[in-house]
Amino acid sequence: MTTVEKDFAPSCDRNQQPILEQLSVYFKDRKNVLEIGSGTGQHAVFFAKHLPHLTWNTSDMKDYHGSIQAWMAEAQLTNVVPPIEFHFGKNAWPSLDIDAIFTANTTHIMPRDAAKLMMETIASNLQSGGVFCQYGPMNVNGEFTSEGNREFDKSLRERGCGGIFDVVELVEWAGKMQLVEQIPMPANNFLLVWKAA
């Protein structure tokens, strides 16, 4: 049997503590979280360890499952669920009883239509009163928040990604879901906190 190595993302290592501080507030009364785009698996085990009252459901495309499972195997936590295959536009919304959703650094790498579909799908499926925390770079009032983000957006678009979206666009796509907090985070990122109607 081939052993799958854990992937490591330096950005996850840098941002996990500031994100945890916010999730400790907004997920304090939550029970079941779906993480969209679990990537390496670093965030899942870090947040699950520090928020033991939560069941942390991981998801991503199949290519990432090995690394997620490797991080899980090392952490040996009972509140992290093995990854399911989930890709907007390809897979059906998972049959999970979730009251919270988390995603980090996914929106800007999605094509525009996929980012729009993500917001619409979450708004349609998150139970009433559910909380969605969305982390990453965002534009505000049509402007980049830093020169670094402007350059990052250019490189994203050159790679075929949607780039950095404006908060106004996300609000438009979110439909009935309400943006309740827009929290500035380190490295010119934001944590957007949404609540399902």
C-alpha angles and dihedrals in degrees: 000000000000116000112226115220121228113252116224127209114193090205090060090052091051099045104037097087096050090045091048090055090059097040088053086064103037098037097040092107096035126104112186123036128189112205111206111209101010090183112177093004094240096118093047096057094039095052094039090053093051096038101045093166089070131081104218114209113197126207140172143125115305094257090069099047096088094058093044090052091047091055089046092050091053095045096047093202122163095210100061118090120211114257125275123206108256129164123158111248092018108056129045119247106278119258095239130132096233130163097182140039130198131189131170130192094347107104098067094049092054121091111254095256091050093050090050091048091050093055093045093046094049091048090052097046110032109101119248110282092018120142127228118193114195120188129192145074116321135177119234123213091346094306135110112241092220142009087245090059090050090056091043090052091052092052091047092053091047087057092051097258123135093245129214111338126209119249087234090060092050091050090051092051093045093070111186093003110107125223102223101170136022105191121189111228134189121286094030095296133129137212110218115200115204129185125204115235 
